[in-house]
Amino acid sequence: MFELDTLLRNNIRNLVPYSSARDEFKGSSGIFLDANENSMGAPLNNGMDRLNRYPDPLQAGLKKKISEIKGVPVGNIFLGNGSDEAIDILYRAFCNPGKDNVILAPPTYGMYEVSARVNDVEVREVPLTTDFQLDLEGIARSLSSLEGDTEGRTKLIFLCSPNNPTGNSLDRKDIEVILNNFNGVVVVDEAYINFSKQKSFVYELNEYPNLVILQTFSKAWGMAGLRIGMAFASEEIIAVMNKIKPPYNINEASQHLALKALENMEQVNSWIKAIVAERENLASQLGAMKMVKRIFPSDANFLLVKTEDAGNLYQYLVSKGIVVRDRSKITGCEGCLRITVGTQEENKKLMAVLNSYK
Ligand SMILES: *Cc1c(COP(=O)(O)O)cnc(C)c1O
C-alpha cells in the first residue's frame, strides 16, 4: 500500500507553508499596498506591465493552458524552476538526510545523483542492462523494505524514459512492474517524450498514486532559457511540492513568455517532426562512417555514438567549433559521444568536420 503521509519526512508533513501576500488576496485589481513592491512601476518598456509586481505563486494562467494541452487537471500540475527544482523538492519532501535512500539506474541523467548528494541522501545504483533496460531483480534486491522501521528506507526510484544519455525508452512493462510493486515514489522523467513514439505516463495518473512524471519546456518545446519544468502527480503529492517550493519560483517574465509561446504549438510540433527526421538522417550518415562502431537507437533529440578514439575526436570537434558531450568515461557508455541533433545546416557541418578527421 502506498501511504503518502507515512512516506513524507516529519518536518514536511508538519510544515506550515509561507503565506505570501498574493496568496491571501486572490483578486487581480485593486490598490496593492501589501507586498512592499514599487508601485511606480518597473524601469522597463517591453510590453509586460506587471514586472514591478510579484508573480502568481501558483502560475494559474500558465497551468490552465498546460492543462488544456496535456489533458491533465490543473490540480495535478506542479511547475518548477526547471525540472531540476522538482527533482530537488522530491528529495526534500521524502528523504531524511543521512538516513533514507534513492535507487538510480545509471547511465542516466546526472542531476538525480547530484541532487541526492546535496540532500545527503544515499544513492543505490542498479545499472541498466547491456541493452540499457531496467534490471528488475537488481532493483528488488537493492530496495530496503518500506515495512516496519521508519528509518533508512528507499523512498524514491528515478526512471528516465527516453533515457539520457542512452536515448532509448525503457520497457513500459518494466516501469509498470515497479509502479505496481514499489510503495515509495516512482519518478518517471519524460524530458524527451515528445521525440518518442512511446505513450506518456501522464494518462495513468489515476492508476498509480505513487507516480510522479517529469516533463520540461527545455527540450522539444524550445524554451530552455525560461527555466520551466513540469511535474504531474496526484493532487496530494502536488500539494506537498507546492508547500515546499519558494513562493515565487517561476518569475513573471517566464510565465508571460511561456504562455505566449504555447500559442505556437504548431511551430513546436513541426520542429519536433523535423528533428526526428534529422535524427534518422544523421544516424544513417554516421552509421556509414568507418570510425563509428555503433549508434544506439534513439527516441530522443540526440544520438549516443560509440566511436574509435572518442576523447580525441571530442577535442578535434571542439577545435573546429563543434561542441558535443563526451560520455566516454561514463560506465556503460565507454567510447561514446552524445550528439544533439542540430539544424540541417549544423548537422551538415558536423558531418563535414567528422569526415575530415585524421
Ligand atoms: C534536459 C533534461 C531535463 C530538463 O531539466 P530542466 O531543469 O527542466 O531544464 C530533465 N531530465 C532529463 C533527463 C534531461 O535530460
The ligand as an ORCA input file, in Angstrom:
! r2SCAN-3c Opt
* xyz 0 1
  C      17.383     18.112    -20.006
  C      16.770     17.194    -19.031
  C      15.880     17.671    -18.080
  C      15.478     19.111    -18.081
  O      15.838     19.803    -16.995
  P      15.335     21.314    -16.858
  O      15.814     21.654    -15.493
  O      13.832     21.291    -16.969
  O      15.960     22.104    -17.956
  C      15.293     16.785    -17.210
  N      15.577     15.473    -17.266
  C      16.415     14.981    -18.183
  C      16.650     13.535    -18.252
  C      17.046     15.829    -19.081
  O      17.905     15.321    -19.975
*
